[in-house]
Amino acid sequence: ISTAEPVGSRTISKKYVTDVSPATIRNEMSDLEEMGLIEQPHTSAGRVPSEKGYRLYVDKLMEQSLKEDVAGDMVMDELKETMGEIDRLVRHASRLLSNMTSYASFITTPQIRKNKLQKLQLIKVSRGVLLAVIITDSGMVKNSTIRDYLDMTEEQIDQLNVLLNRELKGTDLESLDGLNLRFMDNGNPLLEEMISQIMSELVEALAYSDTMEIYSNGASNLLGLPEYADITKAKSFFNMLEDTSELSKIITLNGDDVHVSIGSENTVEQLRDCSLITATYKLDGKTIGSVGVIGPTRMEYSKVIKIVDMMTRNLTDIIGGLLKE
């Protein structure tokens, strides 16, 4: 972890297992190598953990290395400085995450379309313009200005509000685009036209206003690591970090809770020599955003996992408070 160098039997016998001879340790290391848990990078070198070895460590042997109360309080105190605005909060959290881990980090902004529709309120603002107020089942609120080509009357808008709320309550916002609007078939051509127009505008407004923003930090932390000494490899990696479409693939591949992908477990080519630790933050139990750290496979997993977990729990608490105010 500290030097990126293979570890030899003599180092282990002198520093860590002082009552066992180097010869015995070499025999044990040979057995571990046959099991595929460690490997020798080149002749006469010591050994390094293999991906299989890291996976065994993360799943079975690892112990948490941070005192939760101290570190958790520090994270909360840092984030409280930017509690007034969600975008600033997420940007600050990303910087804090990279500083605490010394690796690259990314955090996504909250996504309203991961929720279900609780209430929709259309309000006439001016001729041909409506304000759509969307409230989700988790309490998130999104305001979008939409066009009203038909220039509907207040009475028609009230009628639409009643009908749309009755039919769409509990619907996943992500599925509005492909929704089969069977309730439109009511023999009233004008009403059907109003519904069709409003739904089209609503879907477009949601797609535009809810585009996932990804804030990344700390890429420069990796420049000094030997794993990125190869210029071509480093350039490819940094291009990937700047490409939000690539980061989006990483985020959508991993599920809830803390997830660890090691080396070739990562499907994105530029991460095959890295480890990726991700987690999600929530609102009322529903996932609304993701947090991630990217570093070398030799990273200090127990420390990084703990930091990522604390960050997501603090974001859950703080954003939950902001969105329900």
Secondary structure by P-SEA (a helix, b strand, c coil): ccccccccaaaaaacccccccaaaaaaaaaaaaaacccccccccbbbbbcaaaaaaaaccccccccaaaaaaaaaaaaaacccccaaaaaaaaaaaaaaaacccccccccccccccccbbbbbbccccbbbbbbbcccbbbbbbbbbccccccaaaaaaaaaaaaaccccccccccccccccccccccaaaaaaaaaaaaaaaaaaaaaacbbbbbccccccccccccccaaaaaaaaaaaacaaaaaaaaaaccccbbbbccccccccccccbbbbbbccccccccccccccccccccaaaaaaaaaaaaaaaaaaaaaaaaac
